[in-house]
C-alpha cells in the first residue's frame, strides 16, 4: 500500500465530502424535478377528466412519459380543446 501523507489524506477527505455534497444536491434537484413532473401531470389529468370525463388508459399512458415542458404546454392547450379528438391530435403532434 503506498504511503499517503497527511496533506494528501486531508485532500482526499475534503474531496470525498465535497463529492458527497454535490451528489446530495444533484439528488435533491432530481427529486424536485420529478415532483414538478408528477404535480403537473396530476393537474393536467384532473383538468382533462373535468372537461372530458374518464379518459381511456391508453391516452393517459401517452401523457405520462411527456417531459415536464410538454405537460405544461398540454395544460395550456387543453383550455382550447372541445373534444377528446383535440387531445388526441395534440398528442400526435407532440
N, C-alpha and C positions, 0 to 999 in steps of 0.2 A: 504494500500500500504506500503511495507516495506521501511524502511529508507535506503537510499543509500548515502554513504559517498562521498566526493569529489574525493577521490582516486579511489573508485570504478567507479564513473561516468567517470573519465578520462580513466580508463582501458576499460570501455565499448565503449567509443568513439574511442579510438585507435583500439580496436578490430574490431569495425564496419568499420572504414576506411581501415584497413588492409584487411579485408574480401572483401570489395568493390574493392580494388586494385587487389587482387588475382582473383576475378571474372572477372574484366576487362581484365586482362592478359590472362586468360583462354579463354575468348570470342575472343580476338584478335588471339590467336593461332588457335582456331577452325576456324575462318574466313580465316586465311592464309591457313590452310589445305584444306578447301573447295575450295578456289581459285586455289590451285595447282591441285586439282582433276578436276575442271572444265576446266582448261587450258590443262591439259594432255589429257582429253577426246576430247577436241576440236582439238588438234593437231593430235591425232590418227584418229579421224573421217576424217579430211582433207586428211591425207595420204592414208587412205583406199579408200576414194572416188577418189582420184587421180589414185590409182592403179586399182580399180575395177569399177569405175563409181558409180552410185547411189546404195546404199545398201538398202536391204529390211528393213522396220521399225522393224521387229522382231529381226533382227541381232543387230541393234543399241540398242534396248531395253535390249539385253543381255549384252551389253558392259557397259551401264550407271551404273549399280549397283556394278560393279567391284571396289574393293579397289584401291587406288592410285598405290600401288606397282604392281598390276596385269595389270593396264592400261599401266604403264611404260614398263612392260615386253612385253605386246602386241605390243607396239610401236617398240620394238627391233625385235620381232618375225616377224612382218609383212614385214620386209625387205626381208625375205626368202619366203614369200607366192607367189605362182604363180597363184592361183585360189581362188575364194571365198570358195571353199571347204576346203582349208587350214585354212582359218579363222574359219570356222565352226568347224573343227576338234580341233583347238586350244581352242576355247571357250568350247567345250565339255570336254576337259582335265582340264580346269582351271575353 
